[in-house]
């Protein structure tokens, strides 16, 4: 309960206008204060993942859901980084498994290559969070088409275009 009070105080400081919602730029600035430097596109995806009322901003309740996700991701990162401040690609694979994401090698290495800014196989926390947000968003989009829950989908052209357009925002 004490954590909720701290989070509420933090949220209210970020919501300087007192609207009850925070925007992507406000969330981006607030995360940067905590040394989590994300491009605006990633912050916007964070909001989309938990924007239950689809208004483009984040309410306190939506923020709590995002915070729970980020805490889980950070805990897994911390359990594997061994004081180095980064994860090796093998560690990233293990971390994703711990978070419930199972990717085959081509998908895994393509995702890592997209988010490993230094291209040295050393993934920092912000990069790892970005990977997790991408994979979770992809899972959410895939699940919306996998109505039989068999892990396979068939898309017509319009659905493919929709997915491709959505992927631009993942």
Backbone bond lengths (Angstrom), bond angles and torsions (degrees), N, CA, C in turn:
res aa  C-N    CA-C-N  psi(-1)  N-CA   C-N-CA  omega(-1)  CA-C   N-CA-C  phi
1 X - - - 1.456 - - 1.526 110.55 -
2 X 1.330 116.23 -38.23 1.463 120.39 179.81 1.524 110.07 -60.99
3 X 1.339 116.62 -38.57 1.455 121.40 178.52 1.532 110.85 -60.46
4 X 1.329 117.78 -40.21 1.466 121.51 179.06 1.527 110.91 -62.59
5 X 1.323 116.89 -36.75 1.467 120.53 178.46 1.529 110.19 -66.28
6 X 1.329 116.41 -44.08 1.470 121.05 178.22 1.529 110.22 -62.48
7 X 1.334 115.95 -43.35 1.466 119.58 179.06 1.521 111.49 -65.06
8 X 1.321 117.41 -37.48 1.467 121.24 177.93 1.521 110.24 -64.10
9 X 1.328 116.82 -43.34 1.471 120.19 178.47 1.525 110.33 -62.12
10 X 1.341 116.29 -43.19 1.462 121.38 179.13 1.538 109.73 -61.95
11 X 1.341 116.12 -47.87 1.457 121.76 -179.42 1.532 110.38 -58.60
12 X 1.326 116.81 -45.96 1.470 120.80 -179.01 1.526 112.07 -63.56
13 X 1.332 117.78 -34.96 1.468 120.42 176.53 1.526 110.61 -66.67
14 X 1.337 116.70 -40.75 1.465 120.93 179.37 1.533 109.91 -67.77
15 X 1.323 116.63 -38.22 1.466 122.83 178.37 1.530 108.73 -83.70
16 X 1.319 114.98 65.44 1.469 120.82 -174.08 1.523 112.60 -59.55
17 X 1.325 117.79 -30.89 1.465 121.30 -178.80 1.524 111.90 -80.61
18 X 1.331 117.77 -8.63 1.458 121.35 178.26 1.521 114.00 69.82
19 X 1.319 117.55 31.62 1.466 121.38 -178.10 1.529 113.09 -81.28
20 X 1.322 116.44 -16.59 1.465 119.65 -175.42 1.518 112.55 88.53
21 X 1.323 116.39 -0.66 1.460 122.77 178.58 1.522 109.37 -138.29
22 X 1.341 115.23 150.39 1.463 119.04 174.86 1.525 108.48 -118.25
23 X 1.319 114.80 148.55 1.459 122.21 -178.70 1.526 109.42 -93.46
24 X 1.312 115.65 169.38 1.464 120.60 178.16 1.537 111.83 -59.72
25 X 1.331 120.06 -46.63 1.473 118.67 178.24 1.540 112.73 -61.41
26 X 1.332 117.33 -36.78 1.469 119.57 177.34 1.529 110.34 -65.05
27 X 1.326 116.99 -44.25 1.458 120.58 179.60 1.523 110.38 -65.74
28 X 1.322 117.34 -40.23 1.462 121.27 178.51 1.526 110.86 -59.42
29 X 1.325 116.92 -46.38 1.474 121.11 179.37 1.521 111.35 -63.31
30 X 1.322 116.35 -42.25 1.459 120.20 -179.01 1.523 111.44 -66.22
31 X 1.321 117.81 -40.20 1.459 120.92 178.30 1.526 111.03 -66.41
32 X 1.330 116.58 -36.40 1.462 120.92 179.42 1.527 111.60 -62.26
33 X 1.337 116.71 -32.62 1.475 120.59 176.92 1.527 110.05 -60.56
34 X 1.324 116.71 -32.86 1.456 121.96 177.65 1.519 113.20 -90.95
35 X 1.341 116.97 21.72 1.464 123.23 179.43 1.525 113.74 62.69
36 X 1.318 117.34 26.79 1.457 121.86 173.24 1.517 106.78 -109.52
37 X 1.323 115.37 98.70 1.459 122.12 -173.46 1.523 109.48 -99.57
38 X 1.325 116.03 106.01 1.454 121.66 -178.19 1.520 110.35 -118.34
39 X 1.328 116.24 142.92 1.465 118.00 170.73 1.532 108.87 -62.55
40 X 1.309 116.16 153.62 1.462 120.34 -179.04 1.533 110.97 -57.02
41 X 1.328 117.50 -35.00 1.466 120.39 -179.66 1.528 111.79 -61.42
42 X 1.328 117.90 -36.28 1.470 121.58 178.62 1.529 109.87 -71.24
43 X 1.321 116.66 -40.94 1.473 120.62 178.37 1.529 109.80 -64.03
44 X 1.316 116.80 -40.09 1.458 119.91 177.12 1.531 110.69 -62.31
45 X 1.340 116.55 -37.35 1.461 119.70 177.26 1.521 111.02 -67.06
46 X 1.330 117.30 -37.01 1.474 120.61 175.47 1.525 109.69 -56.58
47 X 1.322 114.85 -46.45 1.464 119.38 -179.49 1.525 110.32 -64.54
48 X 1.340 117.33 -45.17 1.470 120.05 -179.88 1.535 111.76 -59.36
49 X 1.337 117.05 -36.42 1.471 120.40 -178.98 1.523 112.00 -61.69
50 X 1.332 116.64 -32.53 1.464 120.81 -174.08 1.522 113.34 -121.93
51 X 1.317 117.51 14.51 1.467 121.79 179.31 1.520 108.61 -83.99
52 X 1.325 115.54 75.65 1.454 121.72 -173.44 1.528 112.89 -62.16
53 X 1.341 117.34 -31.65 1.465 119.46 179.74 1.533 112.72 -94.18
54 X 1.334 116.46 2.02 1.470 123.22 175.17 1.527 113.82 55.20
55 X 1.337 116.11 41.41 1.464 118.37 178.82 1.535 112.27 -102.36
56 X 1.332 117.43 2.55 1.459 121.05 176.02 1.508 114.87 84.40
57 X 1.335 117.01 -0.64 1.457 121.38 177.47 1.528 108.35 -127.00
58 X 1.311 115.94 179.06 1.459 120.55 -177.11 1.521 110.49 -120.25
59 X 1.333 115.43 119.17 1.463 120.67 174.09 1.530 108.49 -79.72
60 X 1.316 116.54 173.04 1.461 119.84 179.16 1.525 110.98 -61.92
61 X 1.326 117.59 -42.54 1.466 120.83 -179.86 1.522 110.82 -62.77
62 X 1.330 116.47 -41.31 1.462 120.71 177.27 1.524 110.16 -65.97
63 X 1.319 116.12 -39.23 1.458 120.83 177.15 1.530 111.13 -61.42
64 X 1.326 117.47 -39.23 1.471 120.02 177.37 1.519 111.37 -60.35
65 X 1.333 117.28 -40.34 1.468 121.10 178.14 1.529 110.38 -64.92
66 X 1.326 117.41 -43.53 1.462 121.11 176.55 1.522 110.35 -61.98
67 X 1.316 116.95 -44.48 1.457 121.24 -179.58 1.535 111.19 -59.46
68 X 1.321 116.33 -41.32 1.471 120.63 178.54 1.534 110.14 -60.80
69 X 1.331 117.33 -44.75 1.455 122.41 177.74 1.535 110.44 -61.45
70 X 1.341 116.86 -48.16 1.465 120.79 -178.52 1.527 111.82 -63.36
71 X 1.328 117.10 -38.72 1.462 120.57 177.88 1.528 110.86 -62.64
72 X 1.317 116.25 -43.25 1.466 121.27 179.43 1.533 110.32 -61.70
73 X 1.319 116.52 -45.66 1.462 121.79 179.89 1.530 110.27 -64.16
74 X 1.329 117.54 -44.12 1.462 121.23 -179.83 1.526 111.40 -64.92
75 X 1.323 117.66 -37.68 1.463 121.69 178.99 1.529 110.21 -63.11
76 X 1.317 116.89 -45.05 1.464 120.46 178.75 1.528 110.04 -64.94
77 X 1.327 117.51 -42.64 1.466 121.15 177.62 1.530 110.02 -57.77
78 X 1.327 116.20 -49.46 1.470 121.07 -178.14 1.520 112.56 -61.44
79 X 1.337 116.16 -33.18 1.463 119.14 -178.32 1.527 112.15 -71.06
80 X 1.334 117.26 -16.10 1.470 120.18 -175.85 1.528 114.97 -117.89
81 X 1.318 118.79 -10.37 1.461 119.30 -173.28 1.529 113.95 -81.86
82 X 1.321 119.07 -13.38 1.469 125.23 173.17 1.536 114.21 48.44
83 X 1.334 115.72 39.80 1.463 120.59 175.92 1.511 114.63 75.23
84 X 1.315 117.85 6.59 1.470 121.37 -177.86 1.523 112.02 -86.50
85 X 1.349 116.59 -23.39 1.455 120.12 -176.82 1.518 113.53 86.14
86 X 1.310 117.29 3.67 1.457 121.30 178.63 1.522 109.69 -152.31
87 X 1.317 115.23 165.91 1.458 121.74 173.73 1.526 108.65 -112.42
88 X 1.327 116.16 141.25 1.462 120.09 169.76 1.529 106.66 -74.25
89 X 1.319 117.07 168.82 1.460 119.43 179.11 1.524 111.09 -62.64
90 X 1.329 117.64 -35.25 1.465 120.69 176.53 1.527 110.47 -63.02
91 X 1.332 115.55 -39.90 1.467 120.51 177.55 1.530 110.72 -65.32
92 X 1.329 116.52 -40.54 1.467 120.64 179.28 1.520 109.29 -60.93
93 X 1.325 116.54 -43.48 1.470 120.14 179.74 1.531 110.15 -60.94
94 X 1.327 116.47 -46.26 1.471 120.95 178.78 1.526 110.95 -62.58
95 X 1.321 116.81 -41.35 1.465 121.27 -179.88 1.526 110.95 -63.39
96 X 1.322 116.48 -42.94 1.462 119.60 179.36 1.530 110.58 -63.15
97 X 1.317 116.76 -39.04 1.471 120.42 176.49 1.530 109.57 -60.93
98 X 1.341 116.64 -45.24 1.470 120.66 179.08 1.523 111.82 -60.20
99 X 1.328 116.30 -29.67 1.462 121.20 -179.79 1.527 112.41 -88.50
100 X 1.325 116.48 1.02 1.457 120.39 176.42 1.518 115.23 91.01
101 X 1.331 117.21 15.59 1.459 121.51 178.88 1.520 108.89 -107.90
102 X 1.308 117.01 124.04 1.456 121.59 178.59 1.520 108.49 -120.81
103 X 1.323 116.78 111.68 1.459 122.34 -179.11 1.519 109.59 -116.25
104 X 1.322 117.06 145.81 1.464 118.66 173.58 1.530 108.20 -75.14
105 X 1.334 116.63 168.13 1.469 120.84 -174.71 1.524 114.12 -56.83
106 X 1.331 119.89 -48.35 1.476 117.51 -179.46 1.533 112.97 -60.20
107 X 1.319 117.12 -43.72 1.471 119.80 179.44 1.529 110.24 -64.98
108 X 1.332 116.61 -44.48 1.462 120.91 -178.63 1.528 111.17 -59.47
109 X 1.328 117.38 -51.83 1.461 120.13 -176.03 1.529 112.12 -68.03
110 X 1.322 117.93 -32.33 1.456 120.85 176.61 1.531 110.32 -66.28
111 X 1.321 116.83 -43.74 1.465 120.40 178.09 1.526 110.12 -63.22
112 X 1.318 117.02 -47.55 1.474 119.81 -179.21 1.521 111.41 -60.37
113 X 1.318 116.84 -42.10 1.460 120.90 179.71 1.529 111.05 -61.13
114 X 1.320 115.79 -35.75 1.465 120.14 -179.59 1.521 112.63 -68.42
115 X 1.332 117.87 -29.66 1.464 120.60 -173.61 1.527 114.33 -108.78
116 X 1.323 118.51 -10.76 1.468 122.20 179.01 1.528 108.01 -82.14
117 X 1.338 116.13 91.93 1.459 121.11 -173.92 1.527 112.67 -60.23
118 X 1.336 116.89 -38.00 1.463 120.39 -177.19 1.525 112.70 -80.30
119 X 1.329 117.94 -15.73 1.473 124.41 -178.63 1.531 111.49 58.82
120 X 1.349 116.05 33.32 1.466 121.17 -179.87 1.523 111.93 -115.00
121 X 1.334 117.74 6.89 1.455 119.56 -179.66 1.514 113.50 73.71
122 X 1.346 115.59 21.04 1.469 121.51 178.08 1.525 107.27 -121.03
123 X 1.322 116.56 108.18 1.457 121.64 -173.55 1.529 109.69 -101.14
124 X 1.330 115.50 116.75 1.464 121.45 178.73 1.527 109.68 -78.05
125 X 1.330 115.87 170.44 1.461 121.20 -176.75 1.520 112.25 -57.22
126 X 1.321 118.54 -48.31 1.459 119.42 -178.11 1.527 111.22 -62.93
127 X 1.337 117.32 -37.02 1.459 120.46 176.89 1.529 110.70 -67.01
128 X 1.333 116.75 -40.10 1.458 120.72 179.40 1.532 110.59 -65.27
129 X 1.323 116.73 -42.44 1.467 119.99 176.62 1.525 109.60 -60.60
130 X 1.325 117.36 -42.39 1.467 121.01 178.70 1.530 110.71 -61.16
131 X 1.324 117.57 -41.38 1.465 121.41 176.93 1.525 109.61 -60.41
132 X 1.317 116.52 -46.82 1.470 120.53 -178.21 1.516 111.92 -64.18
133 X 1.318 117.40 -38.63 1.460 121.36 178.10 1.526 109.57 -65.33
134 X 1.330 116.75 -42.90 1.460 120.51 177.82 1.527 111.28 -61.12
135 X 1.340 116.46 -49.78 1.466 120.28 -176.58 1.534 110.60 -65.54
136 X 1.341 117.66 -41.36 1.469 120.26 178.36 1.530 110.83 -64.29
137 X 1.322 116.97 -41.71 1.462 120.67 178.72 1.528 110.93 -65.26
138 X 1.329 116.33 -40.85 1.469 120.43 177.01 1.523 110.22 -63.10
139 X 1.341 116.02 -41.52 1.472 119.69 178.06 1.534 110.56 -62.01
140 X 1.326 116.51 -44.03 1.464 120.39 179.89 1.532 110.98 -60.37
141 X 1.344 116.47 -44.81 1.457 120.87 179.98 1.529 110.50 -65.55
142 X 1.326 116.80 -45.35 1.470 121.15 178.74 1.526 110.19 -59.99
143 X 1.328 116.47 -45.32 1.462 120.77 -178.00 1.519 112.45 -60.55
144 X 1.322 116.82 -31.35 1.463 119.13 179.48 1.526 111.68 -65.85
145 X 1.331 117.80 -22.17 1.462 122.29 177.17 1.530 112.79 -100.80
146 X 1.321 117.36 -18.70 1.467 122.14 -178.84 1.530 109.05 -89.35
147 X 1.318 115.45 66.90 1.467 120.14 -173.58 1.519 112.86 -68.09
148 X 1.338 118.02 -23.90 1.471 120.86 179.20 1.520 112.05 -89.49
149 X 1.346 116.80 -4.28 1.471 123.46 178.84 1.530 112.07 57.37
150 X 1.343 116.19 40.73 1.461 121.22 178.98 1.526 112.60 -104.32
151 X 1.324 117.18 0.49 1.458 119.93 179.04 1.517 113.86 79.44
152 X 1.320 116.63 16.44 1.461 121.47 178.34 1.526 108.11 -141.04
153 X 1.339 115.02 145.65 1.457 119.43 176.89 1.526 109.74 -134.01
154 X 1.297 115.54 153.76 1.455 123.01 171.47 1.518 105.88 -120.53
155 X 1.319 115.53 126.14 1.456 120.66 -177.50 1.518 110.40 -115.84
156 X 1.323 116.28 139.55 1.455 118.16 168.05 1.538 106.68 -84.29
157 X 1.327 116.93 175.82 1.451 120.29 -175.17 1.528 112.49 -59.41
158 X 1.317 117.64 -42.65 1.465 120.77 -179.60 1.520 111.38 -62.48
159 X 1.327 116.96 -41.16 1.467 120.56 177.54 1.518 110.75 -65.27
160 X 1.337 117.04 -38.81 1.455 120.71 178.30 1.528 110.50 -63.28
161 X 1.327 116.70 -43.75 1.469 120.82 177.83 1.526 109.46 -60.98
162 X 1.334 116.87 -44.17 1.464 120.86 177.84 1.531 110.24 -57.69
163 X 1.328 117.19 -49.19 1.471 121.07 -179.80 1.509 111.60 -61.93
164 X 1.321 116.49 -41.17 1.469 120.53 178.78 1.512 110.88 -62.84
165 X 1.329 116.66 -42.01 1.468 120.37 178.27 1.525 110.42 -65.78
166 X 1.317 117.26 -41.89 1.460 120.69 177.69 1.521 110.72 -63.90
167 X 1.342 116.81 -37.02 1.461 121.48 -178.93 1.523 111.19 -62.35
168 X 1.321 116.93 -27.26 1.465 120.13 177.00 1.531 110.26 -60.78
169 X 1.327 116.66 -26.51 1.457 120.98 -176.36 1.516 112.52 -100.43
170 X 1.322 117.21 -4.87 1.470 119.60 -179.03 1.501 108.57 -79.26
